[in-house]
Amino acid sequence: MKRPWLAPLAPLYAAGLAWRNRRIESGAEPVRRLGWPVISIGNLSTGGSGKTPLTIALAKGLTQRGLHVDVLSRGYGRLNTLPARVDLQGTAADFGDEPLLIAREAGVPVYVAAKRYQAGLLAEASGTPPRAVHLLDDGFQHRQLYRDVDILLLNGQDWEDSLLPAGNLREPLEAAYRASAIATPANDPALETTLRGWGWQGPILWLHRRMEVPAIEGSVVAFCGIARPEQFFTGLESAGLRLAARIAFADHHLYNFGDLNRLVAAARASGAAALLTTEKDRVRLGELAHSIPASLPFKTASLRIEIENESAAQDWLMGHLKSCWDTLTR
């Protein structure tokens, strides 16, 4: 959502970014390096680009290549600030919704800390296995940690957006030149032409987004607390579902009994056959989900990302990582 009335404040935000970048590039703000190579997955906008499913896809793919993979995350929304390894039986309040989802779906260790360097130290405390690598979730702006590969997700909506607080960009488009590769939606080939014309000469990874939607007879009440809720609702309708109601909460919303009562009431009033939400929201609901009446089915839609020519993309990554491992073992 754009906020053009806040455009006069954008230069102040840009000045703050420029000051911080100068501090990092001059060495006034230290950039720490971990013992294992780091692949960062990030974006320019405030959420909704597919960082989490891409992190999961990369974690699975690199694990299949025989690598020891873990994920480092800030753990946004968690109540504790101490570094910790995500417990699969934990809650979003303990670890954050995205780290918990990644740990459950990717099957790799996930570590959280306010400063991701501390999460990395915790991950490396048990020793260095052969061919180990950290994935840095939502790391493009976290420049205090050195990364060996920077993958930036970028879409057409970002390209037309503007800087915070008037728009949703955390950094201007020029920051994309810091990336090692840009990942874009495969259904927007015109964006490659735009990027090449703009001067981007690095690799472009094409991403296929696939929403796995359960079959439901009748209409549903769809709800979510994500950065771009309309993207979720539109995806459900494209899959053939009828939405009796759309209910959007704030991004990373932590649910309570009052929210559940509202959702159940909306389903009853509209005659909906089920409640439906995202995987992240299901994680944040936690044990509360058991309070939903058994007579009202509760379903989850999953978002998956597949990399076009995934083998070639992994080969490219492995080439970078081999150079890192060679350097670290000298």
N, C-alpha and C positions, 0 to 999 in steps of 0.2 A: 504494500500500500504506500503510495506516494503522499507526501505532505508538503505541497508547494509553498504553503504559507510560512514554512520554517526555512525556506531557502536563504534568507539573510544570515542565518546561523551557520550555514555550510562552510563559509570561509574560515570561521573560527575553528570548526572541527578539522578542516584541512590543515590549518596552521599547527594544531596540536599533533596531527599525524606527522607532518614534516619535521617537527621538533624531535619527536620520538625516533623517527628514522635516522635523523642526523646523529643522535646519540648512539644508536646501534652501529651505524656505519663508521663512526669515529672511534669507537671503542669505549666511549664514556659509559655505556650500558653494556656490561659483559655478555658475551654469547658463549654459553657452556657447551661442551661436547661430551657425549656419552661414549662408552667403550664399544658399543655396537653401532652399526650403520642405522640411520633413521630415514624412513620414507614418510613424508608428511602428506596428508590428504586434507585439503581445505578449499575455501571458496572466498569470494569477495563480498557476498551478500549476507544478510542476517538470517541464515537458515534456509531450509527447504530445497537444497540443491541435490541431495542424495549422498552426502558424505558418509553417513553411517552404512547404508547398503554397499557403497563402494569399498569402504574399509573391510566389511565382512567378506566381500568377493575377493579382495586382494589377500586377506588373511588365509582364506581357504585355498586359493590358487597357489600361493607361495609355500604353504604347508605341504601341498601335494608335490611340490618340487623338492621336498626334503629339507626345507629350511625350518629353523626354530623361530617361530614368529610370536611376538606378543604385541599388545596395543597399549599405548599410553594415552590417557585422557584426563581432562580437567575434572570430569565428574560434576558437570553443572547441576546445581540444585541439591547436592548432597549436604547433609547437616554437619558432617565431620570434615575437617580440613587436613587431617593427618594422612600421609601416604598409606595406601592400602591396596591389597590384591582383591579384586572383585570375587565375592562368594556367590556362586550360582543360586544359592538359597536366600540371598539377601534381598533388600528392597531398594527402590529408587531413592528413598531418603538416605539410605546407607551409602550408595555408590553413584547415583545418577541414573536416569533411564537409559541413555545411550550406551554407557559402559556395560550395564547389566544385559542389555539386548545383544551387544556385540559378543560378550562372553558366552552367552547361551547359544547364539546362532553360529558363531565362527569356530567355537571349540578351542580357542587359544586363551592363554592367560591375559587378563586385562588389569592394568594398574592405574590407580587414580591418585591425583594430588593436585593441589592448587598450582604448584610449580611442577611442570611435567618432567623437569630434570630430576626432581626428587622421586617421581614415579619410576623413572628410568634406573636410578640408582638402586631402588628396591628390586626391580626386575633383574638387575645384574648381580645382586648380592649373592645369589646361589652359584655363581661361576659363569663361565663363558662357553656354552656348547658350540660345536662347529656350525658355521654358517648361520649365525643368529642375526636377527633384524628386528628393530622396533618399527611399528606403524604408529604414527602420530596423528590421532584423530582430531580434526578441526584445528590444524596446526599452522595455517598459512600466516596468520597474524602473530603467532607465538614465536617471535624471532629471537627470544632469549635462549632458545635451544637450537643448536646447530643441526641442520638436516642435510643429508647427502642427496636426496631426491625430493623435489617439491612438485606434487601433482595438484593442479588447480582446476576445480570444477567451474565451468563458465557456460551460461546459456544465453539465449537471445534476450530474455527478460533482464538479465544482468546488463547486457550490452546497451539496453535502452534506459537503464536506471540512472539515478544520480546519487550523490554522496549523502550520507547521514548528516543532519536529521531530516532533510527534505525527502530523501529517497531511502534506499535500503543497503547501499554499498558501504561496507566498512572501510574500504580503500578505493582510490580512483582506479580506473581501468589500466592506467600505466603500470600499476603494481604487478600486473600479470607478467611483465618481463622478468620478474624474479623467478618465475616457475621453470621447472625442468621440462614439464609437459602440461598441456592444457587438455582437459577431458570435457567433451561437449556431447549434447544429445545426438544420437545417430539420425533422428528424424528431422534434423535441422541442418542439412548439408550447406545451405547458403551461409551459415556462420563460418565455415572454413574459408570460404571466399572472402568474407569480411575480415577475418583474422589475418589471412595472408596479405590482403591489400593494406591492412593496418601496419604490417611489418613483422608479424610473428613468423619466425623461421624454425621454431622447435617442433617436436613431435605433437601430434594431435591424436588423442584416444577417443574413439567413438563409443558412447555408452547407450545400451538399450535398457530402458526402464520397463519393468514388467510387474504389474500389480496382480497378485494372486487373490482372487475374490471368491469367497465361498458361495455355493449355490443356495439361494434362499427363495422359497415360495412366498410371494407377497412382498409388501413394502417394508422398508427398514427405517429406523431412526439412526442416522449416521452422526457420530460425534468425534471430535479430536481436539487436541491441544498442541498444534504444531504451527510452524511459522507461516505456512501457506495452505490454509485449510481448503481453499477452493480447488486446489490441485487434487486433493484427496477426494472431495465430493464429485468433481468432474470425472475422475478416474472410475469411480463406482458406477456412475451413470453410463459411461462408455462401455463398461462391462455388462450392461443390461439390467442393473438393479434400479428399482423404483425407490426414491427417497421420500418418505413421508415427512421427514423433518431433517434439517441440518443444524447441528448445534456446535459452535466453535468456541473453545475456551482459549485462554492465553497460552502461548508457547510454553512447554514444560510444566503445564498446570498440574498441581498435586491435588488429586480428587479427595472429596469427603462425602459423608453420607447425604448431605444436602444436595450435592451434584447428582448422586445416584437417584435420589427421590425425584429430581427434576427430569432426569432421563426416562425413568420408568413412567412417570406421569405423561410425558410427551408421547411415549409409545402407546400407552393405554388410550389417550385422547385421539390419536390418529389411526388407531387400529393396526399399528405396525406389527409385523410378524416377528421382528427381532431387533436387537441393538447391534450396531456394528461400529468398530473403531480400528485404529492402527495398532501395530505391534508395540510402538513406543507407549501409547496410551494404555495398552493392556498391562505393560510392565509397571506403569505408574499407579494403576488401579490396585495392583497387588492383591492382598487378601480381601479387599473391598468387593472385588468381583463376585465373591461367593455370596454376597448379600443381595445380588440380583435375583428376583423370583425365578424359580425353576421353570415356571410357565412361560417365561420370556427368554428365548434363546439369546445367548450372547456370543457374537462371532467376531473374528479378527481378520482383517485384510492385510496381506504382507506385500512389501515392496522389495523387488529383487533387481539388481543391476548386473548386466552381463557386458563384458568388454568385447567389442568386435575384434576379431583376430586376436583373441586372448593369448594364444601361444606366442605370437610375435611380440605382444606387449610385455609378456613375462620375460621373454628373451632380452628385450631392451632393459628391463629392470635388473635382470640377473647380470648383465654386462656392467651396469653401474655398481652393483653390489660386489662383484668380484674385485673390481678395482679398490673398493673400500676395504674388503677383507685382506687383500694383498698388502695394503698400506698399514693396516692395523697389526699385521703379523710380522712386519719387518723389524 
